Amino acid sequence: MAELKTIDTGMSIFFMLSLKKREVRERQMDTEYYRNFMAMVEAGNMTRAAEFLHITQPTLSKQLQLLEKMYGTKLIIAARGRRRMHLTEAGETLYRRSKHICSLEDLALDEVASVTREVRGVLRFSISQGRSHNFIRKVLTGFHARYPQVTFEMHEGIITTQQEELLMGITDLGICNTELTQPDQFEVLFTREEELTVVARPGFLGSHPDGNVTLEMLQEVPLAISGGCAGMLRKHIGNLYDYFHPIAICTTKSSAIAWAQTGEVAALIPAEPNEVLDPELQRLRVECGDIRLSKSIVRALNRPLSHVAEVFLRYYADTRRNEAEQSGGICEEEPKLQGRVTSKRRGKQNRKRAKQNRQNRKTDMESKGK
């Protein structure tokens, strides 16, 4: 009888342990769920979040349901007929903690990668439309050759989309050719000057032996103007239709060039001095006084940089410095990286801040107790 009782007790313990293991498995949650939950909150509705994350809306809804099941409460309330979602009190708590959970994972990955010196992972860019080709050719091809374990995600979009992707943590770095609408939310790491350039079929713009034209010379020319140029020109000369003869205002530079390839229109675009354009088109530099065009590499201030992103920034700085040395010029971008915090040093700073926060909370609790 005693033996039967022992066996029964053992089976009970085994059964209880099995239930406990199953409960633990059910409560384990991929940090991707927390990242996607943050994306839902920051996007404001399920549809926009699904678009930014490049997953289907039913998949995102299922993840939310699993989170709510795991925590046993509603996290988000969406009013019928309204696109905006609202966090419950529990949802606000989970949103704060999700940031902490994901930042800890990012910090762990960065510190391990820094210790092992291994450069692998995914490098995600938000890049202005039409800018990927030149960036891949001039920068990413060489970077991938040096670090073959790194893969890339390229998200092309307008400046507002780029900013949202960076702030939501969907991408690591932004390659922007227009001014930021929320400059206080970002750090500009590099800036590279571009020239206002007009391209057209040979002979369409007449003869210009010095390779230059003025804005006044283009007033009566049918133009396709790229979006980045259009925004900058509006700030300086006002309504473009009052000053120029635009045939098209194009979102991308490639679209403006496509108009020029018809032979009926000239394209007004931003371009780097040595950028390779269509060799069958005539290229002229536009003298435009105080108008300045540039492209920048930026990061969101609310998101720590990954180890891969920091390695890329050092590579980019070296590439630009080598270009400047070969051309006999001075690299103006190098100082942008001075004082940058390495992953290891940043980890120490984060741990120091966490310790200080714990001490502050303890002091607050003691004060309330008194």
Secondary structure, 3 states (H helix, E strand, C coil): CHHHHHHHHHHHHHHHHHHHHHHHHHHCCCHHHHHHHHHHHHHCCHHHHHHHHCCCHHHHHHHHHHHHHHHCCCCEEECCCCCCEEECHHHHHHHHHHHHHHHHHHHHHHHHHHHHCCCCEEEEEEEECCCHHHHHHHHHHHHHHHCCCEEEEEEEECHHHHHHHHHCCCCCEEEECCCCCCHHHEEEEEEEEEEEEEEECCCCCCCCCCCEEECHHHCCCEEEEEHHHHHHHHHHHCCHHHHCEEEEEECCHHHHHHHHCCCCCEEEEEECCCCCCCCCCEEEEEECCCCCEEEEEEEECCCCCCHHHHHHHHHHHHHHHHHHHHHCCCCCCHHHHCCCCCHHHHHHHHHHHHHHHHHHHHHHHHHHHC
